[in-house]
Structures are given as C-alpha cells and as structure tokens.
C-alpha cells in the first residue's frame, strides 16, 4: 500500500508512475486521498483535545472534592459526562475516517520502478534475455494434452468428473514426474539458502489484504463464506504473512523462505485453445521463494532470484526467455516484475512459468512489517517473491520438448528423482 507521506512528498512521481500503469483518474484519486487524510487528522486532533480536556477536568474534580467543594465538583462532572459522549462520537468518526482513507489507498497500485517500460498489455513487455535451443521434433509430434492420453499420465476427464474442468488427476509416471519436479525445485531452493516451510492452504481476510490479493483479486479467489477463509492462489500469501505485524532487527536480514503448495485460482473468463490442457488450471502445484530484505539490498536480491531460476531452467535444458513487464501488465502490488517463459515446441508458443517481483515497501506497509535500523528508527522492509517454479507449464514443456518416437525422455537432472529416464 502506498504511503500518504510519499504521495505528499513525491506527487509528481506518483502521477507519472500511475500513468505508466494506465491508472484512470490518478489526480482525482490522489486528491481524495489527501482530503481523507486531512479529515482523519482533524478528527484525531478534536478527539485528542476532547480527551485532554476530560482528563484535566477529572483531576480538577478530585481537587474540589478534597477541598470540600462538592457543588463545583458536580458541575464539572456534568461537563466531563458531555465530553465523554463527545469523545465517543469522535472515536466513531475517527474509525470511519481511517477506514475511508484505507479503502481509498487499497485502490491504488504500487508505483513502478523507473526501468518499467510503458505499455498497455503483454504485447508491450520487453524481452530482456533469451537462452537455450528450441528442439526440432520428429514428424507426428504431439501437444501435451495428447501425449498425456497416449502415455496415461494425466486424466483431465476424470478430474472433471470428480470436481470440475481445470482439476486434473495425475497418474502413474505422470504423478511421479510431478513429485520429482517438486522435490527437485525444493532441493535447489534450500541449497541456495531458502528455509523450507509448509504453510496453511487457507488464509484469512487479513492475510489476503496483507499481500494485496484482497480486495484487488477478490473474485479470482475461492472463498469459504462460512469460515471466511480463502484458498491460497500462491504460497506467497501465507509465507509472507508469517511476518505480518512483526518488528525485525537489521541483523535478521535477509530472510529467505521456500514452500511447496497446491494453488487455487478461479481464473474466471479464461477460455479457448490457449488455456487447453495444463496451460491454465484451477488447481496446480507450485514451489515459491519469498525474501524479506533491507531496502538498499532488495534489487540486488531480485537479480539473485532471477539468476537462481535461470540456473534451474538451464539444468532442465529448456529454452526460455525473460521479459520485463510493462506498466500495463504489471501486477497490482509489484514495483518491478520479470516473467520467465519456456518455449513449447509442439504448441509453437511461449508459456509463462515464473514471475519474480520486487514489491519494495508496498506489501510491508499493508503487513506492518518493520525493522529497527541502527539508530533505532522503525522502517518498512522490502518484500520479494517468485515462482521456483510453477509446475503445469514446466511439465507441459518437458513432455512436448523431450518427446521422441520411442517415448518421452526425462531430463538428466530429474532421473535421480523419478527413478526412470524414459516414459514409454
């Protein structure tokens, strides 16, 4: 969440950043925020003055009683009663003013980093890196949705029967390959210094608000109304919220966690051939990396996360590229995002398999995630997260790019995890 102080101090920068995101009516929204903040401050001042006056009179009442002047004390007690009523009303007004300001701030996305290119959609993202060779497949090569049927690896129809479309059933070597990828990703992450955690798969509203999924993506999350809990769209939500309302020390940084979880997304409005098979699911597996950093170190940490994911894809020997997302395609909470895409040879298209983002202090402000610097001053930390990696499209690319007339080869680095090197 953007800070009011930042809007006041750097309004021109905020307006420019929101324009890069194509945020409508930025000036009007900022004026509303500043007006709401003035209302909040004025109400707070009135409440403080009323409480101070009430406290002052209470002390005078005690003095009058001791001095044997009960009539004067009774008159002051009447005044304090009125002041208590007034303070109650002002407290309610202050709560309403705080909520009004908070709700306005919730509608404003993070301000993009200066290097984020302008643009309105994914077509305007910049390709910043490309590596790996696109394989030449044999005649008759198939897309993954046909391969999984041929080798009995994943059953989409059975998942539809049990739940609905977008909830596949992994079978036999398909399930083993899925598990192998999860373990491989976790091992790579822990070897790089990330502490593995196993968080809950459901979170409360405060957690969704803390990392910015709520209220922005309310309709995209599965919600249990009875218990008011949400199925997680990514491990980023519970893992980052482990540090909500926490005051850290400078020496605690960096903090690095990794987690495997299933992820749940309604993906409303997603239809067509581009979301066929594993390309777009309502339930999928993902291994996530999350970092908390001192502000001065967060962009070096971001580059380190990018290098880490590059290493994984190079070990899997998958052709990939890295995109710098433009303002119009940038997630609500991110200041800078790099997307990784792998090439699916059988589909002849690039598939997004990871987003690595620096949120700067945007999430930390919502989370009240702070630390004490060397001078003892409280400051907001920076948060980062990335997929390392999302499994469905990695699996789709592996199946398609590694298919041969004799079967589907397994990347050498995964063989110790699968126990087989060929799906026949």
N, C-alpha and C positions, 0 to 999 in steps of 0.2 A: 504494500500500500504506500502510495506516495505521501510524503510528509507535507503538512501545511507550511512549515517553515521553508521547505525547498521551493514551494510554489511562490512564496513571497520573495525569496531571495533570487530566484532564477526563473521568473515567469516566462521570459522570452525563450529560454532553453526548453521549458516545459511545453510551450505552444509549438515550438519547432519540432520537438520530439513527437507530440501527438499528431501533428500534421503528417509526419513521416509514416505514422500508423493509419492515416486516413480517418482519424477520430473526429466525428462530427461535432460542430458547435463547441470547440475547445474553449474559446474565450468566455462563452456564456456559462459553461460548466465551472470554470475556474472562478468567475465572479460569484457564482452561487456558493462555492466552497468558502471563499473569503468572507462573504456575507454571513454564512452559517457559523464560521469561526468567530466573527465579531459578536454575533448573538450569544454564542456559547460563553465567550469571555465576559460579556456584560452581565449575563445571568449569574456566572460564577462570582463576579465582584459583588453583585447585590446580595447573593447568598452569604458570602464571607462577611460582608458588613452587617447583615442582619444577625448572624450568629455571634459576631463580636459584640454587637450592642446587647444581645440577650445575655451573654456571659458577663458583660460589665454590670448590667442591672442585677443579675443574680448575686454578684459579690456585694453590691450596694444593699440589697435586701438583707443579707446576713449581717452587715454592719448596723443597719437600722434596728433589727431585732435585738441585737446585743445592746444597742443604745437605748432600748425601751421605747421605741417609736413604731409600734405595730401598725398604726394607721397609714403612715407614709410607706411602710414596707408593703402593705396590702395594695396600695395604689400602683407601686412598681410591679407587684406580682401580676396585676391585670395587664400591664404593658408587656411583660415577658410572655404571658399567655398569647397575646396578639402576635408577638414576634415569633413564637413557636409555630403558630398557624401560618404565618407568612413564610417562614423558612421551609415548612413542609411543602407549600405550593411552589416555592422557588426550587427546591430539590427535584420535584417532579418536572418542572420546566427545564432544569439543567439536564436531567436524564434525556428528555425529549430532544434538547438541542444537541447533546452529544450523539444521540442516535441519528439525527438528521445529518450531521456533519459526517459521521462514519459511513452512512449509506451513500452519500454523495462521493466520498473518497473510494468506496468499493467499485464505483462505475468507471474509475479512471485506470487505464492500464499502465504498466511500467513504462518509463521513458527509455527509448532505445539508446544503446551505445552509439557514439558518433560514427563508428565504422559500418553500422547497419545501413544497407542501401535502401533508397526509396523504392516503392513499388506497391502494387495493389493486390497481387496474387502470387502463387508459386511460380508462375512463368517469369517473374521478375527476380527470383533468387539467383545468387551468383555462384557459379561453380568455382570453388577455390582450390580444389585438389582432386586428382584422379589417378588411380593406380590399379594394376592388375590387368591381365589379358582376358578378353572375352573369348571363351572357348568356341570352337566350331563343332557343332553337334552332328551326329550321324543322321542320315535320312530317316524320317519317321519319328524323330524325337518328339516327346510329348510334354505338355504343360503339367504342372504338379498335380492338378486335380484329376488328371487321367492316370498319372503314374501311381498315385496312392491307391487307386482302384485296382490297377494291374498287379501291384505287389501286396495288396491288402494291408496297407499301413495306416490309413485314416478312413473312418466311415462318417461322412457328412450326413447321410440319410438317417443313420442310427441316432446321431446326436439330435437331429431334428425331431425324431420320434420321442426321444427321452425328454428333451427340453424345447428347443426351437432352432431355427436356422441360425448359424453362427456359433454353435456349441458342438464342435466335432468330438468324436471318440477316437483316440489314438490306440492302435492295436499292435501287438507283436513287436516286430523290429521298428515300427514307427514310434511306439511308446518308448522303446529302449533308446532310440536315437534322440528323442525329445529329452529324456532323462540325462543322456550323455552330454548334450549341449548345456543343460542347466548346471551340471556338476563341473563341466569344463569352464564355463563362464565364472562360476563362483570361485573355483581354484585360481583362475587368472587374477581375479579381483583381490582375493585375500593375499596372494603372493605379492601384489602391488601395494599392500598395506591397508586395505579396506577391512574393517572389522565386520564379520558376518553377523546379522541379526535376523530373527524370524518374527516379524510384526503381525498384528491382527489383520484380518482381511476385511474387517468392517471398521468404520470410523464414525465418530460423532460429528455434529454440525460444526463445532468449534475447530475440529481438525481440518475439515473441508475449507472453512474460511481462512484458517491459518496459512495454508499453502496456495490459496487463491482459486481452488476449483469451485468454491461457492462464494458468492452467488453466480459467478460467471457461467459455469457449466452445469447448473442445477439439472436441466433437462437431459443431460447426457449421462447422468449417474443413476445407478439402480438404488432405489430408496425403500427401506422398510419403514413404513409410516408408523406402525405400532410401537416400535422401539426407537424410532427416529435415528436410525443408523444407515450409513451409506456403504455399499460395496465399493472397494477401492478401485479407482481407474489405473493406478500405478502405485508401486511401493514408495514412491516419493512422498506420498501423503502421510502414511503412518510413521515412516522413518524420520522425516523432517520434524514431525510433530512430537517426536521424543524429546525435542529441545524447546518446545513451547513453554513460555514463562520461566525460562532458565537464565540465570546470570552466571556467565562464564568468566574465566580469567584469561589473560593474554597467553599464558603458558599452556592453556588447554588446546590451543590450535596447532596444527589443523586437526579437525575431526572428520574421519572418513568411514562411512558405513556402506555395506553392500547387503542386498536382500533379494532372495527369490520369492516371488508371489505369483499366483494367478491374478489377472487383472480383468475388470468387468466394465464394459462400456456399451451403452445403448446404441451409439452410432446411428441415431435417428436420421433418416433421409439418405442413407448410404445404399445405393442400388447400382446394378449394371455389371458389365463384364470386368471392369477394373477392380471390383471387390470380390471376385469369384474365388472359391476355394479358401486358401489360407491368407489371401490378400487383405481381408477385413473380417474380423471376428468379434463376437460379443464377449467371449471369454477366451483369454490367451495367457500364455506364460511369459514372464519377463524377469530378467535379472537387472537390478538397478544399482547405480552407485550414487551416493549423496555425500557432499562435502560441506563443511562449515569452515569458513576462512576469515582471517583478518582482512579488512577492505583492501589494504595495499597489496595483498597476495592473491586476490581472487582471480585475476585474469591470467596470472602465471599458472594457477591451479586449473583453470579452464583449458589452457593449452596442454597441460599434462594429461587431462582426461581425454582430450582428442587423440593424443599420441597413444594412449593406452588402448582405445578402441581400434585405432589403426593397426596396432600390433596384433590384436585378436583376429581381425579380418585378413591380415597378411598370413597368419598361421593357418587359417582356414582356406587360404588361396582362392578367395572370392574377389572378382573385380568390383571395385567400389569407387565412389566419389563422395566429396564433401561439399555441401552447399552452405553458404552464408545466407540465412533467411532475410528477406527484405522486410520492411516495416509492416506491410500489409499481410504478411504470412507469419509474423512473429506471434508467439503465444502471449496471452494476456499478461502473464507475470514476468516474462523474460526481458532482460536488457540486451542480450545477445545469444543467438542460438546457431549452432552448427548442426545440420542434418547429415547423417550418413545414409547413402543409398547403395544397395547392391544391384548388379545387373542380372536380370532373369533372362537367360538366353532363349529359352523356349517361349517366353511371352514377349520377348524383344522389347523389354521396358525396364526402367529403373524402379526399384522398390525401396521405400524408406524403411530403415531398420533401427535407427537410433537418432535421438535428439539430445544434444548436450548443451545445457544452458547455464548462464550466469544470471541470477536474479538480483544481484547486488543486495541492497538492504530492503527490497520490496517485500519479500516474504517475512524477513526478520521483523519488520515493523508490525505486520499483522500478528506474528507469533509472540511479540515482545521477547525476542531472542537477543539478549545483550551481553556485553562483556565489560569488565573494568580494565581500562588501559593503565599504563604505568603511573599516570598521575591520579588514578582512582576515579576518573570520569567514566560514566556509563555511555557506551556507544553500541550502535546496531552492528551485528555481524553480517557477513555476506553468506548467502546460500547458493549452492550449485547442485545440479543433478544431471544424470544421463542414463540412457539405456545401455546396458553392457551384458547382454543385448536382449532385444525383443525377439522371441523365438519364431513366430509363424512365418515371417518373410525370409528370415535366415534359413529356416528349414525348407521353404519353397525354393529358394535359390540353390541350396545344396542339392536337392533332389533333381532339379532341372539341369544345372550346370555339370553335375557329376554323373549323369546318366550315360550309359554305353549300350551297345547292342547286347552285351552279356549281363547287364544288371546295373545297379546304382553303386558306384564306388563310395567309400567312406573316406573323408579327408584323414590323412595320416595322423594328425594330431588328436583325432577323436577315437581312433581304434582302441587305445587302452581303456576308454570309457565304454565303448559299445561291446567290445569283445568279438566283433566281426568287422571285416574290411570290405564286404560286398553284400548288397541286398539282391538276391537272385529270384 
